[in-house]
Amino acid sequence: MNLPNKLTLLRMILTPFVLMLIYLEGFRIYALVLFAVAVITDYFDGWFAVHKNMKSRFGNFLDPVSDKILVLSCLILLASFELFPLWMVLVILAREFIMNGLRSSLSGTDMIVGANMGGKTKFSLQSLVIFLSILYLAFPQKLGQNFVLVLNAMLLLVVVITIIALFNFMIKNKKALKELIKN
């Protein structure tokens, strides 16, 4: 197993620990650090895969799955703390299910759906919202209630970007999607 795949697996292994530390009130600063480490592994696994020619089919499959497990599980847990409305998280979750279904359905075609700048931007913004949410849970008195409004505005921006990215994907792949509907 190459280094990028090990980093991706590390991100998956860190996820339940991040969740546990978010949940435990006195340990949220550790959750913040562990979450940052997990997000940094995403940058480095991609960097090594691309710049050191270490791409693999396993990594191509596991990297986005690992990202989704980390981000979506954190967003769901954070929504349970009522930092932002659950509907925002559900829109993001629905988009991921739709995209994965479309990618699976289109996998038999000549179309290749890989990571793009929109997906990387979305992951970065989601990660920033999660990081700041954990920071707020660790220091609510210092950051104040207005900070929650900022988190909500940021997640709303992520929701808008998420919807736009889905429609852009559908428009870009209109021909393949029409063929999919016919069959």
NORWO-V985505 format. One record per residue. N is the residue number from 1. RES is the residue in one small letter. OMEGA is omega in whole degrees, -180 to 180 (none if undefined). Layout:
n = <N:N>
res = <RES:RES>
omega = <OMEGA:OMEGA>
//
This chain:
n = <1:2:3:4:5:6:7:8:9:10:11:12:13:14:15:16:17:18:19:20:21:22:23:24:25:26:27:28:29:30:31:32:33:34:35:36:37:38:39:40:41:42:43:44:45:46:47:48:49:50:51:52:53:54:55:56:57:58:59:60:61:62:63:64:65:66:67:68:69:70:71:72:73:74:75:76:77:78:79:80:81:82:83:84:85:86:87:88:89:90:91:92:93:94:95:96:97:98:99:100:101:102:103:104:105:106:107:108:109:110:111:112:113:114:115:116:117:118:119:120:121:122:123:124:125:126:127:128:129:130:131:132:133:134:135:136:137:138:139:140:141:142:143:144:145:146:147:148:149:150:151:152:153:154:155:156:157:158:159:160:161:162:163:164:165:166:167:168:169:170:171:172:173:174:175:176:177:178:179:180:181:182:183>
res = <m:n:l:p:n:k:l:t:l:l:r:m:i:l:t:p:f:v:l:m:l:i:y:l:e:g:f:r:i:y:a:l:v:l:f:a:v:a:v:i:t:d:y:f:d:g:w:f:a:v:h:k:n:m:k:s:r:f:g:n:f:l:d:p:v:s:d:k:i:l:v:l:s:c:l:i:l:l:a:s:f:e:l:f:p:l:w:m:v:l:v:i:l:a:r:e:f:i:m:n:g:l:r:s:s:l:s:g:t:d:m:i:v:g:a:n:m:g:g:k:t:k:f:s:l:q:s:l:v:i:f:l:s:i:l:y:l:a:f:p:q:k:l:g:q:n:f:v:l:v:l:n:a:m:l:l:l:v:v:v:i:t:i:i:a:l:f:n:f:m:i:k:n:k:k:a:l:k:e:l:i:k:n>
omega = <-177:-176:179:179:176:178:178:177:177:179:179:-180:-179:-173:-180:178:176:-179:-180:-178:173:-176:-178:-169:-176:-173:-173:177:176:176:180:-180:-178:177:178:178:-180:180:179:177:178:178:-175:178:177:-179:180:-179:-177:-171:179:177:-179:179:176:177:179:179:178:177:-169:-176:180:177:179:177:-178:178:-180:-173:-175:179:177:180:179:179:-179:176:179:174:179:174:176:-177:180:-177:179:179:-179:176:179:179:180:179:180:177:180:-179:180:176:179:179:179:-179:-178:-176:179:180:178:-178:177:-179:179:178:176:-176:178:179:179:177:180:180:-180:180:177:-180:178:178:180:179:-179:177:177:177:178:180:179:-175:-175:-179:-178:-177:176:-176:178:178:178:177:177:178:179:179:179:180:175:175:178:179:179:178:179:-180:179:-180:178:179:176:178:-178:178:-179:-176:-176:-177:180:179:176:177:179:-180:179:-177:none>
//
